[in-house]
Each structure stands twice: as C-alpha cells, then as structure tokens.
Amino acid sequence: MARSCAICGKVSMDGFNAQSSGMNRVRAHRRFNVNLQQTTIQQNGKSVKTLVCTRCQRTMSREAR
C-alpha cells in the first residue's frame, strides 16, 4: 500500500531537480513526498491511528474551534 493521506488520499509526486549551471541541462529525477503525520481521529465512534497529511490536520483543527 502506498503512503497516502487517510482523509484526502494525497500521494507523493514525481518531478525533476533543476540544474543551475551548464549547457546541457540534465534533469535529475526526484520525488516530492507528502508530509504525513500519525494522528488519532474519530471514525464511527472509535479512536483510530491513521496517517494524515498536514493540510487535513490543519483543516480538522479549524473545524474543532
């Protein structure tokens, strides 16, 4: 199973590292990882530990206020 957010399903992305000098601009492959944090959330009245991205974590804390 891929590392993904339990709420929104966000997963890592592929991209390139930019080269700053040289005539032949060779691009190196890299991966942009999701900032996942283990968080306890309520699902069906039970506390469950899941991996949640920080964007969803922030949204959940705003809804609680």
Distance bins in CASP14 RR format, pairs under 12 A and 6 or more apart:
PFRMAT RR
TARGET T0000
AUTHOR 0000-0000-0000
RMODE 2
METHOD distances of the structure
MODEL  1
1 9 0 0 0 0 0 1 0 0 0 0 0
1 11 0 0 0 0 0 1 0 0 0 0 0
1 51 0 0 0 0 0 1 0 0 0 0 0
2 9 0 0 0 0 1 0 0 0 0 0 0
2 10 0 0 0 0 0 1 0 0 0 0 0
2 11 1 0 1 0 0 0 0 0 0 0 0
2 12 1 0 0 1 0 0 0 0 0 0 0
2 13 0 0 0 0 0 1 0 0 0 0 0
2 31 0 0 0 0 0 1 0 0 0 0 0
2 33 0 0 0 0 0 1 0 0 0 0 0
2 34 0 0 0 0 1 0 0 0 0 0 0
2 36 0 0 0 0 0 1 0 0 0 0 0
2 51 0 0 0 0 0 1 0 0 0 0 0
3 9 0 0 0 0 0 1 0 0 0 0 0
3 10 0 0 0 0 1 0 0 0 0 0 0
3 11 1 0 0 1 0 0 0 0 0 0 0
3 12 1 0 0 1 0 0 0 0 0 0 0
3 31 0 0 0 0 0 1 0 0 0 0 0
3 33 1 0 0 1 0 0 0 0 0 0 0
3 34 1 0 0 1 0 0 0 0 0 0 0
3 35 0 0 0 0 0 1 0 0 0 0 0
3 36 1 0 0 1 0 0 0 0 0 0 0
3 37 0 0 0 0 0 1 0 0 0 0 0
3 38 0 0 0 0 0 1 0 0 0 0 0
3 50 0 0 0 0 0 1 0 0 0 0 0
3 51 1 0 0 1 0 0 0 0 0 0 0
3 52 0 0 0 0 0 1 0 0 0 0 0
3 53 0 0 0 0 0 1 0 0 0 0 0
4 10 1 0 0 1 0 0 0 0 0 0 0
4 11 1 0 1 0 0 0 0 0 0 0 0
4 12 0 0 0 0 1 0 0 0 0 0 0
4 13 0 0 0 0 0 1 0 0 0 0 0
4 33 0 0 0 0 0 1 0 0 0 0 0
4 34 1 0 0 1 0 0 0 0 0 0 0
4 36 1 0 0 1 0 0 0 0 0 0 0
4 50 0 0 0 0 0 1 0 0 0 0 0
4 51 1 0 0 1 0 0 0 0 0 0 0
4 52 0 0 0 0 0 1 0 0 0 0 0
4 53 0 0 0 0 1 0 0 0 0 0 0
4 56 0 0 0 0 0 1 0 0 0 0 0
5 11 1 0 0 1 0 0 0 0 0 0 0
5 12 0 0 0 0 0 1 0 0 0 0 0
5 33 0 0 0 0 0 1 0 0 0 0 0
5 34 1 0 0 1 0 0 0 0 0 0 0
5 35 0 0 0 0 1 0 0 0 0 0 0
5 36 1 0 0 1 0 0 0 0 0 0 0
5 37 0 0 0 0 1 0 0 0 0 0 0
5 38 0 0 0 0 0 1 0 0 0 0 0
5 39 0 0 0 0 0 1 0 0 0 0 0
5 41 0 0 0 0 0 1 0 0 0 0 0
5 50 0 0 0 0 1 0 0 0 0 0 0
5 51 1 0 0 1 0 0 0 0 0 0 0
5 52 1 0 1 0 0 0 0 0 0 0 0
5 53 1 0 1 0 0 0 0 0 0 0 0
5 54 0 0 0 0 1 0 0 0 0 0 0
5 55 0 0 0 0 1 0 0 0 0 0 0
5 56 1 0 1 0 0 0 0 0 0 0 0
5 57 0 0 0 0 1 0 0 0 0 0 0
5 59 0 0 0 0 0 1 0 0 0 0 0
5 60 0 0 0 0 0 1 0 0 0 0 0
6 34 0 0 0 0 0 1 0 0 0 0 0
6 36 0 0 0 0 1 0 0 0 0 0 0
6 37 0 0 0 0 0 1 0 0 0 0 0
6 38 0 0 0 0 0 1 0 0 0 0 0
6 39 0 0 0 0 1 0 0 0 0 0 0
6 40 0 0 0 0 0 1 0 0 0 0 0
6 41 1 0 0 1 0 0 0 0 0 0 0
6 43 0 0 0 0 1 0 0 0 0 0 0
6 48 0 0 0 0 1 0 0 0 0 0 0
6 49 0 0 0 0 1 0 0 0 0 0 0
6 50 1 1 0 0 0 0 0 0 0 0 0
6 51 1 0 1 0 0 0 0 0 0 0 0
6 52 1 0 1 0 0 0 0 0 0 0 0
6 53 0 0 0 0 1 0 0 0 0 0 0
6 56 0 0 0 0 1 0 0 0 0 0 0
6 57 0 0 0 0 0 1 0 0 0 0 0
6 60 0 0 0 0 0 1 0 0 0 0 0
7 34 0 0 0 0 0 1 0 0 0 0 0
7 36 0 0 0 0 0 1 0 0 0 0 0
7 37 0 0 0 0 0 1 0 0 0 0 0
7 39 0 0 0 0 1 0 0 0 0 0 0
7 41 1 0 0 1 0 0 0 0 0 0 0
7 43 0 0 0 0 0 1 0 0 0 0 0
7 48 0 0 0 0 0 1 0 0 0 0 0
7 50 0 0 0 0 1 0 0 0 0 0 0
7 51 0 0 0 0 1 0 0 0 0 0 0
7 52 1 0 1 0 0 0 0 0 0 0 0
7 53 1 0 0 1 0 0 0 0 0 0 0
7 54 0 0 0 0 0 1 0 0 0 0 0
7 55 0 0 0 0 1 0 0 0 0 0 0
7 56 1 0 1 0 0 0 0 0 0 0 0
7 57 0 0 0 0 1 0 0 0 0 0 0
7 58 0 0 0 0 0 1 0 0 0 0 0
7 59 0 0 0 0 1 0 0 0 0 0 0
7 60 0 0 0 0 1 0 0 0 0 0 0
7 63 0 0 0 0 0 1 0 0 0 0 0
8 34 0 0 0 0 1 0 0 0 0 0 0
8 36 0 0 0 0 0 1 0 0 0 0 0
8 50 0 0 0 0 0 1 0 0 0 0 0
8 51 0 0 0 0 0 1 0 0 0 0 0
8 52 0 0 0 0 1 0 0 0 0 0 0
8 53 1 0 0 1 0 0 0 0 0 0 0
8 54 0 0 0 0 0 1 0 0 0 0 0
8 55 1 0 0 1 0 0 0 0 0 0 0
8 56 1 0 1 0 0 0 0 0 0 0 0
8 57 0 0 0 0 0 1 0 0 0 0 0
8 58 0 0 0 0 0 1 0 0 0 0 0
8 59 0 0 0 0 1 0 0 0 0 0 0
8 60 0 0 0 0 0 1 0 0 0 0 0
9 34 0 0 0 0 1 0 0 0 0 0 0
9 36 0 0 0 0 0 1 0 0 0 0 0
9 50 0 0 0 0 0 1 0 0 0 0 0
9 51 0 0 0 0 1 0 0 0 0 0 0
9 52 0 0 0 0 1 0 0 0 0 0 0
9 53 0 0 0 0 1 0 0 0 0 0 0
9 55 0 0 0 0 0 1 0 0 0 0 0
9 56 0 0 0 0 1 0 0 0 0 0 0
10 32 0 0 0 0 0 1 0 0 0 0 0
10 33 0 0 0 0 0 1 0 0 0 0 0
10 34 1 0 1 0 0 0 0 0 0 0 0
10 35 0 0 0 0 1 0 0 0 0 0 0
10 36 0 0 0 0 1 0 0 0 0 0 0
10 51 0 0 0 0 0 1 0 0 0 0 0
10 52 0 0 0 0 1 0 0 0 0 0 0
10 53 1 0 1 0 0 0 0 0 0 0 0
10 54 0 0 0 0 0 1 0 0 0 0 0
10 55 1 0 0 1 0 0 0 0 0 0 0
10 56 0 0 0 0 1 0 0 0 0 0 0
10 57 0 0 0 0 0 1 0 0 0 0 0
11 31 0 0 0 0 0 1 0 0 0 0 0
11 32 0 0 0 0 0 1 0 0 0 0 0
11 33 0 0 0 0 1 0 0 0 0 0 0
11 34 1 0 0 1 0 0 0 0 0 0 0
11 36 0 0 0 0 1 0 0 0 0 0 0
11 51 0 0 0 0 0 1 0 0 0 0 0
11 53 0 0 0 0 1 0 0 0 0 0 0
12 30 0 0 0 0 0 1 0 0 0 0 0
12 31 1 0 1 0 0 0 0 0 0 0 0
12 32 1 0 0 1 0 0 0 0 0 0 0
12 33 1 0 1 0 0 0 0 0 0 0 0
12 34 1 0 1 0 0 0 0 0 0 0 0
12 35 0 0 0 0 0 1 0 0 0 0 0
12 36 0 0 0 0 1 0 0 0 0 0 0
12 53 0 0 0 0 0 1 0 0 0 0 0
13 29 0 0 0 0 0 1 0 0 0 0 0
13 30 0 0 0 0 1 0 0 0 0 0 0
13 31 1 0 0 1 0 0 0 0 0 0 0
13 32 1 0 1 0 0 0 0 0 0 0 0
13 33 0 0 0 0 1 0 0 0 0 0 0
13 34 0 0 0 0 1 0 0 0 0 0 0
14 27 0 0 0 0 0 1 0 0 0 0 0
14 28 0 0 0 0 0 1 0 0 0 0 0
14 29 1 0 0 1 0 0 0 0 0 0 0
14 30 1 0 0 1 0 0 0 0 0 0 0
14 31 1 0 1 0 0 0 0 0 0 0 0
14 32 1 0 0 1 0 0 0 0 0 0 0
14 33 0 0 0 0 0 1 0 0 0 0 0
15 27 0 0 0 0 1 0 0 0 0 0 0
15 28 0 0 0 0 1 0 0 0 0 0 0
15 29 1 0 0 1 0 0 0 0 0 0 0
15 30 1 0 1 0 0 0 0 0 0 0 0
15 31 1 0 0 1 0 0 0 0 0 0 0
15 32 1 0 0 1 0 0 0 0 0 0 0
15 33 0 0 0 0 0 1 0 0 0 0 0
16 25 0 0 0 0 1 0 0 0 0 0 0
16 26 0 0 0 0 1 0 0 0 0 0 0
16 27 1 1 0 0 0 0 0 0 0 0 0
16 28 1 0 0 1 0 0 0 0 0 0 0
16 29 1 0 0 1 0 0 0 0 0 0 0
16 30 1 0 0 1 0 0 0 0 0 0 0
16 31 0 0 0 0 0 1 0 0 0 0 0
16 32 0 0 0 0 0 1 0 0 0 0 0
17 25 0 0 0 0 0 1 0 0 0 0 0
17 26 0 0 0 0 1 0 0 0 0 0 0
17 27 1 0 0 1 0 0 0 0 0 0 0
17 28 1 0 1 0 0 0 0 0 0 0 0
17 29 1 0 0 1 0 0 0 0 0 0 0
17 30 1 0 1 0 0 0 0 0 0 0 0
17 31 0 0 0 0 0 1 0 0 0 0 0
17 32 0 0 0 0 0 1 0 0 0 0 0
18 25 0 0 0 0 1 0 0 0 0 0 0
18 26 0 0 0 0 0 1 0 0 0 0 0
18 27 1 0 0 1 0 0 0 0 0 0 0
18 28 0 0 0 0 1 0 0 0 0 0 0
18 30 0 0 0 0 1 0 0 0 0 0 0
19 25 1 0 1 0 0 0 0 0 0 0 0
19 26 1 0 0 1 0 0 0 0 0 0 0
19 27 1 0 0 1 0 0 0 0 0 0 0
19 28 1 0 0 1 0 0 0 0 0 0 0
19 30 0 0 0 0 0 1 0 0 0 0 0
20 26 0 0 0 0 0 1 0 0 0 0 0
20 27 0 0 0 0 0 1 0 0 0 0 0
20 28 0 0 0 0 0 1 0 0 0 0 0
33 51 0 0 0 0 0 1 0 0 0 0 0
33 53 0 0 0 0 0 1 0 0 0 0 0
33 54 0 0 0 0 0 1 0 0 0 0 0
34 51 0 0 0 0 1 0 0 0 0 0 0
34 52 0 0 0 0 1 0 0 0 0 0 0
34 53 1 0 1 0 0 0 0 0 0 0 0
34 54 0 0 0 0 1 0 0 0 0 0 0
34 55 0 0 0 0 1 0 0 0 0 0 0
34 56 0 0 0 0 0 1 0 0 0 0 0
34 57 0 0 0 0 0 1 0 0 0 0 0
35 51 0 0 0 0 0 1 0 0 0 0 0
35 52 0 0 0 0 1 0 0 0 0 0 0
35 53 1 0 0 1 0 0 0 0 0 0 0
35 54 1 0 1 0 0 0 0 0 0 0 0
35 55 0 0 0 0 1 0 0 0 0 0 0
35 56 0 0 0 0 0 1 0 0 0 0 0
35 57 0 0 0 0 1 0 0 0 0 0 0
35 58 0 0 0 0 0 1 0 0 0 0 0
36 50 0 0 0 0 1 0 0 0 0 0 0
36 51 1 0 1 0 0 0 0 0 0 0 0
36 52 1 0 0 1 0 0 0 0 0 0 0
36 53 1 0 1 0 0 0 0 0 0 0 0
36 54 1 0 0 1 0 0 0 0 0 0 0
36 55 0 0 0 0 0 1 0 0 0 0 0
36 56 0 0 0 0 1 0 0 0 0 0 0
36 57 0 0 0 0 1 0 0 0 0 0 0
37 49 0 0 0 0 0 1 0 0 0 0 0
37 50 0 0 0 0 1 0 0 0 0 0 0
37 51 1 0 0 1 0 0 0 0 0 0 0
37 52 1 0 0 1 0 0 0 0 0 0 0
37 53 1 0 0 1 0 0 0 0 0 0 0
37 54 1 0 0 1 0 0 0 0 0 0 0
37 55 0 0 0 0 0 1 0 0 0 0 0
37 56 0 0 0 0 1 0 0 0 0 0 0
37 57 1 0 0 1 0 0 0 0 0 0 0
37 58 0 0 0 0 0 1 0 0 0 0 0
37 60 0 0 0 0 0 1 0 0 0 0 0
38 48 0 0 0 0 0 1 0 0 0 0 0
38 49 1 0 1 0 0 0 0 0 0 0 0
38 50 1 0 0 1 0 0 0 0 0 0 0
38 51 1 0 1 0 0 0 0 0 0 0 0
38 52 1 0 0 1 0 0 0 0 0 0 0
38 53 0 0 0 0 0 1 0 0 0 0 0
38 54 0 0 0 0 0 1 0 0 0 0 0
38 57 0 0 0 0 0 1 0 0 0 0 0
39 47 0 0 0 0 0 1 0 0 0 0 0
39 48 0 0 0 0 1 0 0 0 0 0 0
39 49 1 0 0 1 0 0 0 0 0 0 0
39 50 1 0 0 1 0 0 0 0 0 0 0
39 51 1 0 0 1 0 0 0 0 0 0 0
39 52 1 0 1 0 0 0 0 0 0 0 0
39 53 0 0 0 0 1 0 0 0 0 0 0
39 54 0 0 0 0 1 0 0 0 0 0 0
39 56 0 0 0 0 1 0 0 0 0 0 0
39 57 1 0 1 0 0 0 0 0 0 0 0
39 58 0 0 0 0 0 1 0 0 0 0 0
39 59 0 0 0 0 0 1 0 0 0 0 0
39 60 0 0 0 0 1 0 0 0 0 0 0
39 61 0 0 0 0 0 1 0 0 0 0 0
40 46 0 0 0 0 0 1 0 0 0 0 0
40 47 1 0 1 0 0 0 0 0 0 0 0
40 48 1 0 0 1 0 0 0 0 0 0 0
40 49 1 0 1 0 0 0 0 0 0 0 0
40 50 1 0 0 1 0 0 0 0 0 0 0
40 51 0 0 0 0 0 1 0 0 0 0 0
40 52 0 0 0 0 1 0 0 0 0 0 0
40 57 0 0 0 0 0 1 0 0 0 0 0
40 60 0 0 0 0 0 1 0 0 0 0 0
41 47 1 0 0 1 0 0 0 0 0 0 0
41 48 1 0 0 1 0 0 0 0 0 0 0
41 49 0 0 0 0 1 0 0 0 0 0 0
41 50 1 0 1 0 0 0 0 0 0 0 0
41 51 0 0 0 0 0 1 0 0 0 0 0
41 52 1 0 0 1 0 0 0 0 0 0 0
41 56 0 0 0 0 1 0 0 0 0 0 0
41 57 0 0 0 0 1 0 0 0 0 0 0
41 59 0 0 0 0 0 1 0 0 0 0 0
41 60 1 0 0 1 0 0 0 0 0 0 0
41 61 0 0 0 0 0 1 0 0 0 0 0
41 63 0 0 0 0 0 1 0 0 0 0 0
41 64 0 0 0 0 0 1 0 0 0 0 0
42 48 1 0 0 1 0 0 0 0 0 0 0
42 49 0 0 0 0 0 1 0 0 0 0 0
42 50 0 0 0 0 0 1 0 0 0 0 0
42 60 0 0 0 0 1 0 0 0 0 0 0
42 64 0 0 0 0 0 1 0 0 0 0 0
43 49 0 0 0 0 0 1 0 0 0 0 0
43 50 0 0 0 0 1 0 0 0 0 0 0
43 52 0 0 0 0 0 1 0 0 0 0 0
50 56 0 0 0 0 0 1 0 0 0 0 0
50 57 0 0 0 0 0 1 0 0 0 0 0
50 60 0 0 0 0 0 1 0 0 0 0 0
51 57 0 0 0 0 0 1 0 0 0 0 0
52 58 0 0 0 0 1 0 0 0 0 0 0
52 59 0 0 0 0 1 0 0 0 0 0 0
52 60 1 0 0 1 0 0 0 0 0 0 0
52 61 0 0 0 0 0 1 0 0 0 0 0
53 59 0 0 0 0 1 0 0 0 0 0 0
53 60 0 0 0 0 0 1 0 0 0 0 0
54 60 0 0 0 0 0 1 0 0 0 0 0
54 61 0 0 0 0 0 1 0 0 0 0 0
55 61 0 0 0 0 0 1 0 0 0 0 0
55 62 0 0 0 0 0 1 0 0 0 0 0
56 62 0 0 0 0 0 1 0 0 0 0 0
56 63 0 0 0 0 0 1 0 0 0 0 0
57 63 0 0 0 0 0 1 0 0 0 0 0
57 64 0 0 0 0 0 1 0 0 0 0 0
58 64 0 0 0 0 0 1 0 0 0 0 0
58 65 0 0 0 0 0 1 0 0 0 0 0
59 65 0 0 0 0 0 1 0 0 0 0 0
END
